[in-house]
Amino acid sequence: MSAQTQLVASFRTDEECAEAIELLNREHIQDFRAFSPIMSVPIIEASRAAHQASKSYVRFWVLFGGITGVLTAIAVTIGTSWEWNLNAGGRPIASIPPYIIIMFELMILIGGLSGVTGFFFHSRMPVFEPDPAYRTRFGADHFGLVLRCDEALASKMDSLLREAGAEEIVREAA
């Protein structure tokens, strides 16, 4: 296996950066990161197409959080009723209809909190250590594309990025 190298390309416009991502997609290269000073729809759409983004996995976090909330509410309400054994007004000790409200509330609470947790987990946020290839100009007036590839492909990827309009390409060890 050949050594990995990292190409850091700088683009003036988001269209050029999106074009580079589309060219990388045609070459079946998916190990890249794009940096942008603004939210750019062309870059987002090109990245989604390149990474073949499917539906988000956050929905499963919400589903399992909601199920956990309902099961927790059932355990707490019925367990408390059986532990204290209070018979109020001749009803059964574990009367389910009053507990539906608590089940619903815990389902929404834990489902929502787990959804937020899943969102942060899958979006890799917050970032405590920035990517070493990040340049400060990617947050000011340039768009960046960091590509990891084999050393043998580096010259081909370099020419591909220049074809897309890269102003500067820096080759680094990955």
N, C-alpha and C positions, 0 to 999 in steps of 0.2 A: 504494500500500500504506500502510495507516495505521500509526501508531506502536505499538510493543509496550509493554504495561504488565504489571506483576507484582503479583498479589494475594497477600498473606501472611495466611492465616486461622489463627486459634488456636481449638482445640476443647478442651473439658474432658474428654470421654471418647473412647475409640477407636471406639465404635459411631457417634458423630456424625461422626467423621472418615471412617469407612468409608462411611457414608451419603452424605457429600459426594462421595466418589470415585465411588460408584455413580451419583449424579446427573450428575456430569461425564461419565461413560461414556455415559449416555443422550443427552447433548448432543454426543457425539463429540469431546470435548476430552481429549487424551492428553498434553499438555505440562504435566505437574505433577510435583512431588516431595512425598512425605510424610515427615514427621519424627515420631519416636515415642520417648518415654523408656523404653519397654519393648518387647519383641517382642510384636506384636499380630497374632493370627491374622485377625481381621476386616479389618484394614487390608491385610495381605498378600494375602488372597484377593480383596479388592476391586481392589487394584492389579494383580494378575495378570489378572483379568477385563478390566480397563480397557486394559491394554497387550497383551492377547491373547498372553500368554506361551506360547511353544511350548517344545519341548524345548531343552535347553541346547546351546550350541555347544562346550562344553568337551569333549564326546565326540570331536569332530573333532581337537582338540588332542592328545588321548590317542592317537587312531588314527595321526595323522601322526608323533607322537613315537615310538610303537611301531615303525612302519615304518622310521623313521630309525634307531632303535636296532638293528634287525635288519640293515639295510644297512650300518651302521657296523661291526657285529661281523663281517659277511662280509668287508668290505674289510680290516679290521685282521687278522683271523686268516689268511685266505688270502693276503693281501699279505705278511704276515710270513713265512709258510711258503715262498712263492715267492722272497722276497728272501734268506732264509737258506739255503734249499735243503737242509734236513736230512732225511735219509731214516732214520726210526727203525723198526727191526724189519721192514723190507721193505714197509711200507705205502706208499701213494701220498703224494706230497709234501703235497698239500692233501686230507687226509682229513676229510670232512665230519662224521661222527658225533661226534667229540670236540668239535667247534666248536658243536654245537647248544646245549650248556650256556651258552657265552659269548653266543650269539645270544639265548637266552631272557633271560639276566640283563640285557643291555643294552636289550632290548626293554622289560622291566619298569622299569628305571631311568630311561631317557629318556622313556618313556611316562608314568610317574608324575610326573617333574619338569615335563614339558610340560603335564600336566593341572593341576598346581598353578599354573603360570604362566598358563594359560588361565582358570582360576578367578579369579585376581586381576585379570587384564585385563578380563574381562567383568563383574565386579562393581565395577569402577572403584575398586579398593582398592590401596594405601592412599590416603586423601584427605589431601593435604598442605595444600591451601587449602580451608577450609570454604566452603560455599555462602554468598554474601553475605546471602541471605534467612533464614539460620538464626538463630534466637533461642535464648538460653540456657534459656528456660523450656521449650523443646521437649525438652530433656534432663532436665527436672526433673518437672514435673507437668502439662504441656499437650501436646497433639498438634497438629502443624502441617501445613499444606497450602499449598504455594507453587504458584501457577498462573500461567502466562504466556499472555496472550491479546492480541488487538487492542484498541486503545482503544475501538473501537465496541462490543465485546462486554463490556467491563469492568463496566458497570452491571448487565447481565443476569447475569453470573457472580457479582457481589457479592450480588445478591438470592438467587441459587441457593445460595450458601454460607451466607447468613443463614438460609435456609429449612432447611438441614441442621443448624443449631445452632451456627454459628460465634459465639464470644464477641466476637472482635475481628477486624477486617479492615483491613489497612494496604495502601494502594495506592502502589506505587513504580514508577519508570521501570525498564524491563527492560534 
